[in-house]
Amino acid sequence: MTHFNIYEKYEPTLNIILDNIISQIKTYNDMEVQKSGEKAYEHLIYRVKNKDSMLEKCTRKNLPQTTYSALHDIQDAIGIRIICRFIDDIYKNIDYLKSLPNLKIIKEKDYIKNVKPNGYRSYHLIVEITAPYEDILGNNPGKFFAEIQVRTIAMDSWASLEHQMKYKHDIKNPELIVKELKRCADELAACDVSMQTIRNLINAEN
């Protein structure tokens, strides 16, 4: 149970910033639909991290449970996941995000081209968003952080299973499940590549 709001006066600001970036991503989708008739992504998942989760993350990272830790040291108070149908759409969405004037890439990890040993695939960004609000350092315009993950439907389905596995402590045969998850990740990745190839062939015919 949360005894205090770790985001303090900045919580409404975080929600406004999240709404603004989601609006920009949705505008991009609308533009793509108008241009090509195809959506830029299948759906969006987004949130300001639950306050209890943020308190727990501060503890896990050996940081004090302060607003400064939550908004400066930890950079995923705002979280966005863009779920795409095809691999190419991931990189188009990334290019669009990089083109936004109020958004600067702080960290970038491509786990699609550089797959994690367990089979995990996704594209991760930590971004700094400049917005006309006071930040934790007292600057206005302020700088706020968000984590953005971009992945295909197949990658997202796999990641949810792997997440379940990670946080369940009473699983029988964990070694077998880890092995099966890795095999499944590789099969899904092959499917993603095949679907992209088929889409390219269809588009080449038109």
C-alpha positions in Angstrom: 0.0 0.0 0.0 1.4 3.4 -1.1 1.8 5.8 1.9 2.7 8.7 -0.3 2.7 9.7 -4.0 6.2 9.2 -5.2 5.4 11.4 -8.3 4.1 14.2 -6.1 3.1 17.3 -8.0 4.5 15.9 -11.3 1.9 13.2 -11.7 -0.6 15.3 -13.7 2.4 16.5 -15.9 3.4 12.9 -16.6 -0.1 12.1 -17.8 -0.2 15.2 -20.0 3.1 14.3 -21.6 2.0 10.7 -22.1 -1.2 11.9 -23.8 0.8 14.3 -26.1 3.2 11.6 -27.3 0.4 9.1 -27.8 -1.4 11.8 -29.9 1.7 12.3 -32.0 2.0 8.5 -32.6 -1.7 8.3 -33.5 -1.3 11.2 -35.9 1.5 9.2 -37.7 -0.8 6.2 -37.9 -3.5 8.4 -39.5 -1.0 9.8 -42.0 0.1 6.3 -43.0 -3.5 5.1 -43.5 -4.2 8.1 -45.7 -1.0 7.5 -47.7 -1.0 3.8 -48.2 -4.2 2.4 -46.8 -2.2 0.4 -44.2 -1.9 1.1 -40.5 1.6 2.0 -39.0 0.9 -0.3 -36.1 -1.8 -2.7 -34.8 -2.3 -1.2 -31.4 -0.7 0.8 -28.5 -0.3 0.0 -24.9 0.7 2.9 -22.6 0.7 3.9 -18.9 2.3 6.0 -16.2 4.0 3.4 -14.0 2.0 2.4 -11.0 3.2 4.2 -7.9 3.7 1.0 -5.9 5.7 -0.5 -8.9 7.9 2.6 -8.9 8.6 2.4 -5.2 9.5 -1.3 -5.6 11.8 -0.5 -8.5 13.6 2.1 -6.4 14.2 -0.5 -3.8 15.3 -3.1 -6.3 17.9 -0.6 -7.8 19.1 0.4 -4.3 17.8 4.0 -4.8 16.0 6.1 -2.2 12.2 6.1 -2.6 12.1 9.8 -3.8 10.5 11.8 -6.6 14.0 12.5 -7.9 14.8 8.8 -8.1 11.4 8.1 -9.9 11.7 10.9 -12.4 15.5 11.3 -13.0 17.4 8.1 -12.0 14.7 5.7 -13.3 13.7 6.5 -16.8 10.5 4.6 -17.4 7.8 6.4 -15.4 6.1 6.8 -18.8 5.9 3.6 -20.7 4.7 3.0 -24.3 4.5 -0.2 -26.3 3.8 -0.1 -30.1 2.7 -3.4 -31.4 3.2 -3.8 -35.2 2.1 -6.5 -37.7 5.4 -6.6 -39.7 9.1 -6.1 -38.9 9.5 -3.2 -41.4 6.8 -1.3 -39.5 8.9 -1.4 -36.3 11.7 0.5 -38.1 9.3 3.0 -39.7 7.8 3.8 -36.3 11.3 4.2 -34.9 12.2 6.6 -37.7 9.1 8.6 -37.1 9.9 8.9 -33.3 13.4 10.0 -34.2 12.0 12.8 -36.4 9.9 14.4 -33.6 11.5 17.8 -32.6 10.6 17.5 -28.9 12.0 14.0 -28.5 15.7 13.0 -28.1 17.0 9.4 -28.0 18.9 8.7 -24.8 19.4 4.9 -25.1 18.6 2.6 -28.0 18.7 -1.2 -28.1 17.8 -3.3 -31.1 17.0 -6.8 -29.7 15.6 -7.8 -33.1 19.0 -7.7 -34.9 20.8 -8.5 -31.6 18.6 -11.2 -30.1 18.9 -11.9 -26.4 20.2 -15.4 -25.5 16.8 -16.5 -24.3 15.2 -15.5 -27.7 13.7 -12.2 -26.6 13.2 -9.8 -29.5 12.0 -6.1 -29.3 13.3 -2.6 -30.1 13.8 -0.5 -26.9 14.2 3.3 -26.7 14.7 5.6 -23.7 13.7 9.0 -24.9 13.9 12.5 -23.4 10.8 14.6 -24.0 11.0 18.4 -23.8 7.7 19.9 -22.6 6.5 23.3 -21.3 6.3 22.1 -17.7 8.6 22.3 -14.7 10.7 19.2 -14.3 12.3 17.6 -11.2 15.4 19.9 -11.6 13.2 23.0 -11.7 13.7 23.6 -15.4 10.8 25.0 -17.6 10.6 23.8 -20.3 11.4 20.6 -18.6 12.9 17.3 -19.7 11.0 14.1 -19.0 11.9 10.4 -19.7 9.9 7.7 -21.3 10.6 4.1 -22.3 9.2 3.0 -25.7 9.2 -0.6 -26.9 8.3 -1.5 -30.5 7.7 -5.1 -31.5 5.5 -7.4 -33.7 2.4 -9.2 -32.5 4.4 -12.4 -32.4 7.2 -10.9 -30.3 4.7 -9.4 -27.9 2.9 -12.7 -27.4 6.2 -14.4 -26.7 7.3 -11.7 -24.3 4.1 -12.0 -22.2 4.7 -15.7 -21.8 8.3 -15.2 -20.9 7.3 -12.5 -18.4 4.8 -15.0 -16.8 7.6 -17.5 -16.5 10.0 -15.0 -14.9 7.6 -14.1 -12.1 6.2 -17.5 -11.3 8.2 -19.3 -8.6 6.4 -22.6 -8.4 6.9 -23.8 -12.0 7.7 -27.5 -12.6 10.3 -28.3 -15.2 11.6 -24.7 -15.7 14.6 -25.9 -17.7 12.3 -27.6 -20.2 10.1 -24.5 -20.4 13.1 -22.2 -21.0 14.2 -24.5 -23.8 10.7 -24.6 -25.4 10.4 -20.8 -25.1 13.7 -20.4 -27.0 12.6 -22.8 -29.7 9.2 -21.0 -29.9 10.9 -17.6 -30.2 13.0 -18.7 -33.1 10.0 -20.2 -34.9 8.0 -17.0 -34.4 10.9 -15.0 -35.7 11.1 -17.2 -38.8 7.3 -16.6 -39.3 7.8 -12.8 -38.9 10.5 -12.9 -41.6 8.3 -15.0 -43.9 5.3 -12.7 -43.4 7.4 -9.7 -44.2 8.7 -11.4 -47.4 5.2 -12.2 -48.5 4.1 -8.7 -47.9 7.0 -7.3 -49.9 6.1 -9.7 -52.8 2.5 -8.5 -52.7 3.5 -4.9 -52.7 6.0 -5.4 -55.5 3.1 -6.7 -57.7 1.1 -3.5 -57.2 
